Amino acid sequence: MVRTYSQDQKFVAHDLAVNSLIDGTLLTPNTPEKPDLVIIIGGSGPTDRNGNQNFMRNNSLKKLAEGLLNNNIATFRYDKRIVKQLKHGNIDKNIMFDDFVSDASATIDYFKKTNTFNKIYVLGHSQGSLVGMLAAKNKADGFISIAGVAQPIDSIVIEQIEKTYPVFTNDAKRIFTSLRKGKKTDDYPKELAAIFNKDIQPFMMNWMQYNPREEIKKLKMPILIITGTSDLQVEVKEANLLKEAVPSASLKIIDKMNHVLVPIKDDNLENSKSYDEASRKLSPELIEDITEFVNKS
């Protein structure tokens, strides 16, 4: 289905299915030359094409796509496969991290075959950063990481537990040691069930095998790394570590930007509330930095 949103037809919005698992929205500017395309990959959880989850509507990825469109850059953003499964009530409990990589890879292949765009860039937000860098290898013309981590997921989770539930730090280390050996376990604190539920453990095993610092080194393409100083979930040091892994990459640290890409004061309550406030505008530097990267790459 094609929907044109502007009266003067400066762009076309096209809802399309890449395959039976991937539904998304393509925004294409009406320009005389082939535009560049940025494929946007969302973060962890049941994240839809707009960057939203149940009870959390911030439209971060929708606003990102529209901001790039205003600079004559085409974008495609898509629902994670679990979103479609939730809608149809047929959740695959055996889903793996690699499935998200396969979806991103299939999306890149789909648009390369269309021969509609000049260059294709992959942009991954949060968990999507690692997904994107794995899928982009040998396929994309450039890679953009926003709020991506540099350490394996077990190291990140242990750090978070040390800060929020320090009493369970040793438990987390013990469980991850077991998972790294390929062994599931029933011995975990109920307080950590959201992370270590036995149904989730195979997914975590799959995810934690990847070290983002090693994976990003494999990309032979221009790279842009972006993070915000007010991000409650991903520390600035993660972006610096990715930059250290690939010194040729461009690094942009945006003052006051948080995890849902909006400028925020150093107030954790306001920061948390912004996750469900779609009216907030994105940090303007974000669109500027990505546009500059795409135009110069």
C-alpha positions as CSV (number, residue, x, y, z in Angstrom):
1,M,0.0,0.0,0.0
2,V,1.3,3.4,-1.0
3,R,0.4,6.4,1.0
4,T,1.4,10.0,0.1
5,Y,1.4,12.2,3.1
6,S,2.3,15.6,1.6
7,Q,0.1,17.7,-0.6
8,D,2.9,18.7,-2.9
9,Q,4.1,15.0,-3.1
10,K,7.6,15.7,-1.9
11,F,7.8,12.1,-0.6
12,V,6.0,8.8,-0.7
13,A,5.3,6.5,2.2
14,H,5.1,2.8,1.3
15,D,4.0,0.1,3.7
16,L,5.6,-3.1,2.5
17,A,6.4,-6.7,3.5
18,V,10.0,-7.7,2.9
19,N,8.9,-11.3,3.6
20,S,6.4,-13.1,5.8
21,L,8.2,-12.0,8.9
22,I,9.2,-8.4,8.2
23,D,6.6,-5.6,7.8
24,G,7.8,-2.0,7.6
25,T,7.5,1.5,6.2
26,L,9.6,2.9,3.4
27,L,9.8,6.7,3.2
28,T,11.2,7.9,-0.1
29,P,11.9,11.5,-1.1
30,N,10.9,12.6,-4.6
31,T,14.3,13.6,-6.0
32,P,15.6,13.5,-9.5
33,E,18.5,11.2,-8.5
34,K,18.5,7.9,-6.6
35,P,18.4,8.7,-2.9
36,D,20.5,7.0,-0.3
37,L,18.6,4.6,2.0
38,V,19.0,4.1,5.7
39,I,17.6,0.8,7.1
40,I,16.7,1.4,10.7
41,I,16.9,-1.6,13.2
42,G,15.2,-1.2,16.6
43,G,16.4,-2.2,20.0
44,S,15.6,-5.0,22.4
45,G,12.1,-6.3,23.3
46,P,9.0,-6.3,21.1
47,T,9.9,-3.0,19.4
48,D,7.8,-1.9,16.4
49,R,8.9,0.1,13.4
50,N,8.2,3.4,15.3
51,G,10.4,2.5,18.3
52,N,7.5,1.7,20.5
53,Q,6.4,-1.1,22.8
54,N,3.3,-1.8,24.8
55,F,2.7,1.0,27.2
56,M,5.7,2.9,25.9
57,R,5.0,5.2,23.0
58,N,7.8,7.6,22.1
59,N,7.9,7.3,18.3
60,S,11.7,7.7,18.4
61,L,12.4,5.7,15.2
62,K,9.5,7.2,13.4
63,K,10.8,10.7,14.1
64,L,14.3,9.6,13.2
65,A,13.0,8.3,9.8
66,E,11.0,11.5,9.1
67,G,14.0,13.7,10.1
68,L,16.2,12.0,7.6
69,L,13.5,12.1,5.0
70,N,13.4,15.9,5.4
71,N,17.1,15.8,4.3
72,N,16.3,13.8,1.2
73,I,17.4,10.5,2.7
74,A,15.1,7.5,2.2
75,T,14.5,5.3,5.2
76,F,13.0,1.8,5.9
77,R,12.0,0.9,9.4
78,Y,10.4,-2.4,10.3
79,D,8.6,-4.2,13.1
80,K,10.7,-6.9,14.9
81,R,9.3,-10.3,14.0
82,I,8.1,-10.7,17.6
83,V,5.7,-7.8,17.1
84,K,3.9,-9.6,14.3
85,Q,3.8,-12.8,16.4
86,L,2.3,-10.9,19.3
87,K,-0.4,-9.5,17.1
88,H,-1.3,-12.9,15.8
89,G,-0.9,-14.7,19.1
90,N,1.7,-17.2,17.8
91,I,4.9,-16.3,19.6
92,D,7.9,-18.4,18.8
93,K,9.4,-19.4,22.1
94,N,12.5,-20.7,20.3
95,I,13.4,-17.4,18.8
96,M,17.1,-16.7,18.8
97,F,19.3,-13.6,18.5
98,D,20.5,-14.8,15.2
99,D,16.9,-14.6,13.9
100,F,17.0,-10.8,14.2
101,V,20.3,-10.8,12.3
102,S,18.7,-12.9,9.6
103,D,15.8,-10.5,9.3
104,A,18.1,-7.5,9.0
105,S,20.2,-9.3,6.4
106,A,17.1,-10.2,4.4
107,T,16.0,-6.6,4.5
108,I,19.4,-5.4,3.1
109,D,19.2,-8.1,0.3
110,Y,15.6,-7.0,-0.6
111,F,16.5,-3.4,-1.2
112,K,19.8,-4.2,-2.9
113,K,17.8,-6.2,-5.5
114,T,15.5,-3.3,-6.2
115,N,18.3,-1.2,-7.5
116,T,16.3,1.9,-6.4
117,F,18.8,3.5,-4.1
118,N,22.2,5.0,-4.5
119,K,23.9,3.6,-1.3
120,I,22.4,1.5,1.5
121,Y,23.3,2.3,5.1
122,V,22.4,0.2,8.1
123,L,21.5,2.0,11.3
124,G,21.1,0.0,14.5
125,H,19.7,1.4,17.8
126,S,20.6,-0.3,21.1
127,Q,20.4,-4.0,20.6
128,G,19.9,-3.2,16.9
129,S,23.5,-1.9,16.8
130,L,25.0,-5.4,17.2
131,V,22.2,-6.9,14.9
132,G,23.1,-4.2,12.3
133,M,26.8,-4.7,12.4
134,L,26.4,-8.4,11.9
135,A,24.0,-8.0,9.0
136,A,25.9,-5.2,7.3
137,K,29.1,-7.1,6.8
138,N,29.9,-7.3,3.1
139,K,26.5,-6.0,2.2
140,A,26.0,-2.3,3.2
141,D,27.8,0.8,2.2
142,G,28.0,2.2,5.7
143,F,27.0,1.5,9.3
144,I,25.6,3.7,12.0
145,S,25.4,2.7,15.7
146,I,23.2,4.6,18.0
147,A,23.4,3.7,21.7
148,G,25.1,0.5,20.9
149,V,27.2,-1.4,23.5
150,A,30.8,-2.5,23.0
151,Q,30.8,-5.4,25.5
152,P,29.2,-8.8,25.2
153,I,25.7,-8.8,26.7
154,D,26.7,-10.8,29.8
155,S,29.2,-8.2,30.8
156,I,26.6,-5.4,30.3
157,V,24.0,-7.3,32.4
158,I,26.4,-7.9,35.2
159,E,27.4,-4.3,35.3
160,Q,23.7,-3.3,35.5
161,I,23.0,-5.8,38.2
162,E,26.0,-4.5,40.2
163,K,24.4,-1.0,40.1
164,T,20.8,-1.9,40.7
165,Y,20.7,-5.3,42.6
166,P,24.3,-5.7,43.9
167,V,23.3,-8.6,46.2
168,F,22.6,-10.7,43.1
169,T,25.9,-9.9,41.3
170,N,27.6,-13.3,42.2
171,D,24.4,-15.1,41.1
172,A,24.5,-13.4,37.7
173,K,28.2,-14.2,37.2
174,R,27.6,-17.9,38.1
175,I,24.6,-18.2,35.8
176,F,26.4,-16.6,32.9
177,T,29.4,-18.9,33.4
178,S,27.0,-21.8,33.0
179,L,25.4,-20.3,29.9
180,R,28.8,-19.7,28.4
181,K,29.5,-23.4,28.7
182,G,26.2,-24.1,26.9
183,K,24.5,-25.3,30.1
184,K,21.0,-24.1,31.1
185,T,20.2,-23.8,34.8
186,D,17.2,-23.7,37.1
187,D,19.2,-22.2,39.9
188,Y,18.6,-18.4,39.6
189,P,17.0,-15.9,42.0
190,K,13.3,-15.2,41.2
191,E,14.2,-11.5,41.2
192,L,16.2,-12.1,38.1
193,A,13.7,-14.3,36.3
194,A,13.1,-11.7,33.6
195,I,16.7,-12.1,32.6
196,F,17.4,-15.8,33.4
197,N,14.0,-17.5,32.9
198,K,14.9,-20.9,31.4
199,D,12.9,-20.2,28.3
200,I,15.1,-17.1,27.7
201,Q,18.4,-18.8,28.4
202,P,19.0,-20.2,24.8
203,F,18.4,-16.7,23.4
204,M,21.0,-15.3,25.9
205,M,23.5,-18.0,25.0
206,N,23.2,-17.1,21.4
207,W,23.4,-13.4,22.0
208,M,26.4,-13.5,24.4
209,Q,28.6,-15.3,21.9
210,Y,29.1,-12.0,20.1
211,N,31.6,-9.4,21.1
212,P,30.6,-6.1,19.5
213,R,34.2,-4.8,19.6
214,E,35.3,-7.7,17.5
215,E,32.4,-7.7,15.1
216,I,32.6,-4.0,14.3
217,K,36.3,-4.5,13.3
218,K,35.0,-6.8,10.5
219,L,33.2,-4.0,8.7
220,K,35.1,-2.6,5.7
221,M,32.9,0.5,5.3
222,P,32.4,4.0,6.8
223,I,31.2,3.8,10.4
224,L,29.4,6.4,12.6
225,I,29.1,5.8,16.3
226,I,26.6,8.0,18.2
227,T,25.6,8.1,21.9
228,G,24.0,10.5,24.3
229,T,25.3,11.7,27.6
230,S,21.8,11.3,29.3
231,D,21.3,7.7,28.2
232,L,20.1,5.8,31.3
233,Q,20.8,2.4,29.7
234,V,24.0,2.7,27.8
235,E,27.0,4.6,29.1
236,V,29.1,6.8,27.0
237,K,32.1,4.5,27.6
238,E,30.5,2.0,25.3
239,A,30.7,4.3,22.3
240,N,34.3,5.1,23.2
241,L,35.2,1.4,23.3
242,L,33.6,0.9,19.9
243,K,35.7,3.8,18.6
244,E,38.8,2.3,20.1
245,A,38.1,-0.9,18.2
246,V,37.8,1.0,14.9
247,P,39.9,4.2,15.1
248,S,38.8,5.3,11.6
249,A,35.1,5.4,12.7
250,S,33.4,8.8,13.4
251,L,32.3,9.3,17.0
252,K,29.5,11.7,18.0
253,I,28.6,12.2,21.6
254,I,25.4,14.2,21.8
255,D,25.0,16.3,25.0
256,K,21.8,15.6,27.0
257,M,20.5,13.1,24.5
258,N,18.9,10.0,26.1
259,H,18.2,6.5,25.0
260,V,15.0,7.4,23.1
261,L,17.0,10.1,21.3
262,V,15.5,13.2,22.9
263,P,17.3,16.0,24.8
264,I,16.7,15.7,28.5
265,K,17.9,17.4,31.7
266,D,19.9,15.4,34.2
267,D,16.7,14.3,36.0
268,N,16.1,10.6,36.1
269,L,12.4,11.0,36.6
270,E,12.0,13.2,33.5
271,N,14.3,10.9,31.6
272,S,12.2,7.9,32.4
273,K,8.9,9.6,31.6
274,S,10.2,10.6,28.2
275,Y,10.0,6.9,27.1
276,D,6.3,7.3,26.9
277,E,6.1,10.9,25.6
278,A,5.8,10.9,21.8
279,S,5.4,14.7,21.6
280,R,9.1,15.3,22.4
281,K,11.4,16.3,19.6
282,L,14.5,14.5,18.8
283,S,17.9,15.9,19.6
284,P,18.6,18.1,16.5
285,E,22.3,17.1,16.4
286,L,21.3,13.5,15.8
287,I,19.7,14.2,12.4
288,E,22.5,16.6,11.5
289,D,25.2,14.1,12.3
290,I,23.6,11.2,10.4
291,T,22.9,13.4,7.4
292,E,26.5,14.7,7.3
293,F,27.8,11.1,7.5
294,V,25.6,9.8,4.7
295,N,26.3,12.8,2.4
296,K,30.1,12.5,2.9
297,S,30.5,8.7,2.8
